[in-house]
């Protein structure tokens, strides 16, 4: 239990910082949707942010996971950080240079051909992200979630401040003082570009805050170790690239495949992007869990009870994301208030689909431990490419007729397929005793609860009744889980006291 307790503690720190930071950033959603209401600005922003993760994957080359994998080896412990960071510096410089050279074709491809400067700023964001990736990974491995959290939260606060400064304060200052020296660097027509600049300031701050970890670097590349890492990491890069197709490429395809004018298509992308953010609670938890779980899983693999621990972690994970699904889906009429453009409410029907899709993605990440531990990272690449194929085919065929609903269902089917394939394949190679029948039942039950709530509230449109029924259903499901898993929860610290049992000894 002590190992799970430690994972939970680290996940809480990573989770609290990520959720708090993202919640602060989440506050930009109502602000930006109101700021760009009725226009194409939010759609342009969604298109640019669908590109950045792709290029990040290419730069990082799976080095974060490789770092956690190889630092466990005594013969690689001293050289792995220097080798990876040295390689990362070279690849980052080369890719940034390529992006800058081809910024106009890239801008045309994603639909912002009139704004190639957005690509220039994005290249700088990607470079700063790459420089901070391994120092952040080192903090995670060394068990310093508080420093990790402080840097992340401070960066987000800077992002929000400068976004508001450029989009709200500067226009008022220029209007009040037309001859102000502020006009030397401020252009009212730059619009979405200032959102990117605020992001760049955040990334640059993170690099400065991690300077101690960066200064510990010595340009010393162990080429024998580097070759081993590349063999391990190349399939992870392919998997990561496929994962970005699954996660973000639907925005680009939505823009290019919709039979609408340029501005209409961008607005539809904005609707989908804004509603997608309402599924971020589960996404945030999955990201926070990954930050704590990645080093934990590799350390735990050395223990005899590793498989049982992985199974128990999966159980707690599924229970948590099921509760999160209900918390968002049942109170959707509340969460939609974060979208300040009422014209975008038409897209809210994608949220439950995307919530379930992200549940599948989180479960898939838990399951993927089998190919990471057995060094069969090619399996991860195959599985993710299958998912990418599903994403591309469904989006290509059905976007013209179904719009962003096709993108939502493509995400659902993609992650669902990856989850099932990884489970079946993994159980043959590295068996973990997952309680899969019980966990499947939990997910089916939450889906039925949502449909029941949706059906009943559709018959009687009353806000108080809607919220009251949601609270009763969420409370009922929570009590059901506590009853069924009473023995499991009674072994946990703190919670066990309320269930009439003592927590197990650490």
N, C-alpha and C positions, 0 to 999 in steps of 0.2 A: 504493500500500500504506500510505503514511503516514496517509491519512485513515481507513482501516479500523483501523489501529493506534491512532489517537487515540480512535475510537469504542469499541474494545475496552477501552482503558484507562479511559475514563469509565464504561463499562458495568460494569467490574470494581469500580470504586469505588461506583457506585450499587448494583450487585448485591451486593457484599460487605456494604454497610451494610444493604440491604433484607433480604438473606438472614440476616445475623447478627441483625438486629433482629427479623425475623419468626420466626427460630428461637427466640430468647428468648421471644417472645410465644407461639410454638408450644408451648413448655414449659407454658403455661397449659392446653393441651388436656387432657393427662393429669390435671392438677390439678383443672380444672373438671369434667371428666367423672366423676372420682372424687368430687368435692365434691357434685355434684348427681346422683349415680348412683341410678337407679331412679325418679327424680322428673322433674318437668316443667321444672326450672330451666334446663337446657341448651337445651331446645326454646324456652323463652321468650326466651332470649338470642339464639338464631338468628333468631327472628322479628323482634326489634327491630333486629338488625344487617342484616336484609334490607330494612329501611325506610330506614336512614340513607343508603346510597349513592344511592337515588332522589332524595332531597331535596338531596343534595350536587350532583348534576348540574344540578338546577334553579337552585341558587344560583350555581354557577360559570359556567354559560352558555357553555361552550366557550372561556372567556377564556384558558386556558393555551395552547392551540394557537394562538389568535388572536394572543397576545403574540409567540410565536415567528415567526408569519407576518409580522406588520406591523413588527416591530422591524428587519427587513431593509431597510425602506424609509427612505431618508434623510429624507423629509418627515415621517415619523411617529416617528422614533427618539426624539425628545425628549419627545413628549407621550403615547406609547402607555401607559407604565406608570401615569402619573397618571390618565389617562382611564379605564383599565380598573379601577384600584383604587377610584377614586371611584364608578364605577357599581356595583362589587361591594359597597362599603359600604352603599349605599342598598338594593340588592336583598336583601342579607343581613339588614338590619334589618327590612324588610317581611316577608320569608318567616319569619323567626324569630317575629315577632309573630303571623303567621297560624297557625303551628304551635302556639303557646301558646294561642291562642283556641280552636282546634279539637282540642286534645289528646285529649279524651275520644272523639270520633268516630274519630280516627286510631287510638287504642289499641284500640277495638272492632273496627276493620277488620282489624288484623293479629293479633287474637286475644289481646290482653293487656288486656282491658277493665277488669280489676280493678287495673291498675297504670298509671294515666295519668301518674304521676310519671316513669315511664321515658321517656315522650315529652318531658316537660319537659327532662330531662337530655340527651336526644338532640338537642333543638333547640339547646342550648348547645354541644354537640360540633360540630354542623354549622356554627354561627356561627364557632367558633374555627378549624375546618378551612378555611372560606372565607377568613378573614383571613390565614391562612398560605400559601394556595395561590400567589398571585402572587409574594410574596417568595421562596418556594421555586423558582418558575419563573425568577426573576431570577438566583438562585444557579446554576441549571443553565445559563442562557444565558451567564453570565459565566465559566463553567468553574470553579466552586468546589465540586467534588464532596466534598471533605474536610469542609468546613463543613456541607454538606448531610448527609453521613453522620453527623457528630458529633451534630447536633441530633436526627436520626431515632433513633439508637441510645439517646441519653440519654433521649428521650421514652419509648421502649419500656421501658427499665429502670425508670423512674418508674411506668409503668403496671403492670408486674409487681409491683413492691414494694407499691404501695398495694392491688392486688387481693389479695395475700397478707395484707397487714396487716388489711384489713377482714374477710376471710373466715376467717382462721385465728388471727391474733394477738388481735384484739379479742374474739372469743368466749371465748378462754382467759382473758383479763384480766378480763372481766366475770364469768365463772364463779368465778374466784379472789377477786375483790373486788366483790361484788354492789352495794356502796354507792359504787362508783367514780364519779368525775365524768365518766368516759368515756361513761356512759349518757346524758349530756346531748346527745350528737350521734350515738351509735351505737344502731341498732335491729336486733336479731338477726333480725327477720322481713323485713328489707329485701332480703336475698338477692342476686339478680341485679343489683339496683340498684347495689350496690357495685362490680360489674364495670364498669358504665357510669360511675360516679363516677371510678374509676381511669383510665378512658379520657379523661374530661373533664380530669383533672389533666394527663395527657400533652399534650392539645391546647392547654391554657392555657400550659403550659411552652413549647411550640413558638412560640406567638405572642410570648411574652416574649423567647425566644432570637432571634427574627427582628425584634426591635424596631428595630434599626438600619435594616433595609430598609424597615420601615413608617414610620419617622420621616423617611425621604428623600422620602416622598410629599407632594405639594402638591395641595390640592383645586382642581384646574384641569382642567376637562373640555373637550376639543376636540370639539364636537358634530358637526362634519363628519367627523372621524375616527371618532367613536363610531358614527355611522350606517353607515359602511363596515364597521366591525368587527361590528356587529349583523347585517348582511346575510350576512357570512361565517360568523358564529358560530351563528346561529339553527339552520341545518341540523345543525351539530355538536351542539347541545343536544338536538335531536330524536334524533340518532344515539346520543348518550350516554344519553338516557332509554330508548331501545329497548335499548341495551346492558345497562342495569341490569335491564330485564325479563328479558333472556336470562340474566343472571348471578345474580340474587337473588330474582326474583319467584316462582321455583318453590317456595321455602320457604313463602311465603304461600299459594300454590295448594295445596300439599301439605297444609297444615293445614286449609284450607277444603274440599277435595274428598275427603279420606279418609273413608270411611263408618265412623268410629270415634268414641268418646267424646272430649271435649275433652282430657283428660289423655293418652289413648292417642295421639291425633293429635300432640300436642306432643312426646311421646317419639319418635315416628317422625321428626318434623322434626329432633329432636336427633340421632338415628342418622345421618340424611342429612348434617346439618351437620358432625358429627364426622368422618365418612368423607370428605366433600368436602375437608376440610383436608389429607388425605393426598395430594391432587393439587396442593398448593400449591407444590411445588418448581418445577414448570414455570410456574405462575402468577407466582411471585416473579421468575423469570428474565425472563418477558415484561414485567413491570412495570419491572424494572431496565433492560432493554433499551430500553423506551419512554422512560425518563427521559434516557438518553444519546442515543437515536436521534432524538427529535423535533427538538431544535435542530440536530443533525448533518445530518439530511435536508434541512432548509431551507437550511443553508449550502452543502451539497454541490450543490444544484440549480443553483448559479451556475457550476459546473465543466462543461467539455465532456464529461468521461467520467462524468457523473452516473449514467446508466443502467447502465453496466457496474459501477460501484461498488455500486449498489442490488442488482444480481444477485448479486454476490459476497457481500454482507452476508446476503442471503437464504440462500445456500448454507451459510455458517457457522452461521447461526441454526438451520436445519433439522437439521443434523448435531448441534448441541448439544442441541436439545430431544429428538431421538431417543435420544441417550445418557441424558438425564435420565429419559425414559419408562422405559427398561429398568432404570435404577438404582432407581426407585420400584416399578415393577410386579413385577420379579423378586424383590425383597426385601420384598414386602408383609408377610410373616410377621414381619419385624423391625419395620417401621414401625407395625404395628398396636399395638405396645406403647405408643404415645403415647395410645391410647384406653384409659382405665383402667376403663371399664365393659364387662366381657366381653359383656354383653347387646347391645352395639352392633356386635359383630364380624359379625353377620349382614349388615350393610350393606357389607362390604368389596368385594363384587362390583361396586359402582359405580365403584370407584377407577380401574381401567384405562380404562373408558369416559370418565370425566371427564379423565383424563390426556390422552387423544387429543383430546378436545374442546378442551382448553386449548392443545394444539399447533396445532390449526386456528385458534384465536383469535390466537395469536402470528403465524402466517403471514399471516392476514388483516390484522393491523396493518402488517406489512411491505408488503403489497400496497396498502394504503390510501393510500400516498404519492401515487398518481396523482391522486386527487381533491383532496388537500390542496394539491398544487403547482399544479394547473390551476384552482384556486378553484371547482371544481365540488362544493362540499361537500353540495349537495342529493343527489348520488349516494350519499354516505355515509349520509345519512338514509334514503334509499329502501332501501339494502341492509340496514341495521340494522333497519328496520321489518319487512322481509320475515322476518328472523331472529326478531324478536319475535313475529310472527304464528305462525311455526312453533312457538316455545316455548309460546305460549298455547294453541294448538289441541291439540298433543300432550298437554300437561299436563291440559287440561280433559277430553279424551276418555279418557285411559288411566290417570290417577291412581287413580280408584275401583277399578280391577281390578289394576293393577300397582304401585301405590304409588310409592316413590322411584325404582324402576327406570325408570318412565316419565319422571321428571324428568331422570335421567341421560341417557337416550337423546334426550330433547328437546334437551338442551344439546349433545350430539354432533351431531345433525342440524342444529341451528340454526347453530353455528359452521362446520360443514362446508359448508353451503349458502352462507353469507356468503363463505367463502374462495373457493369456485368462482365465484360471481357476480362478485366483485371482480376475480378473475384474468381472466375472459373479457371483462368490460366494460373493465377497465383497459388490456388489451393493444390494444384498438381505439383508445383515446384517447391513451395515453402508453405506448408500447411499451418494455418492459424485457426484455432477453434472459435471462430466468430459465431455468435448466436444469431445467425442470419434470418432464421424464420421469425423470431421474436422482433428483431429490428425492422424487418419488412412489414410486420403487422403494425408496429408503431407508426410507420410512415403512411400506411394505408388509412389508419384511423384518423390521422391529422388531415388527410385529404378529404375524407368523408365529413369530418367536422366542418371544414371550410365550405364544402358544397352545401351542407345543411344550413349553415349560417347565410350563405349567399342566396339560397332559395327562399328562406323564411323572410329575410329582410327585403327581398325583392317583392314580396307580397304586401309588406307594410313599410312604407318609407317614412320611418320615424327615427331621428338621430338618437334620442335617448334609448329607445328600444334596441336599436342597432348596437350601441355601446354596451348596454346592459346584457344582452344576449352574448356578445363577444366575451365579456368578463366571466359570465357563468360557464361558457364552454371552455375557455382557457383555464379557469380554476378547476373545473371538473377533470380536464385532461391531466393537469398537474397532480391532483389527488390520486387519479388512476395510476399514474406512473409511480408515485411514491408508495402506493399500496403493492403494486406488482414487484417493484424493485426494492422493497423495504429492507431486505437482508443486505443488498448491495449498498444502499445509501446509509444504512446504520453503521457501516464500517468506516464511513468518512468522518473526518474531524468536524466538529461544530454541528453539522447536519445530524449526525448520529444522536446527539443529545436530545434533539426534538422528536426523535423516533423511538425514544425509550431504550436506547442501547448505547453501550460505550464504544467509542472509536477504537479501531484496532491499533495495536502498538505500532509505532513507526519503525 
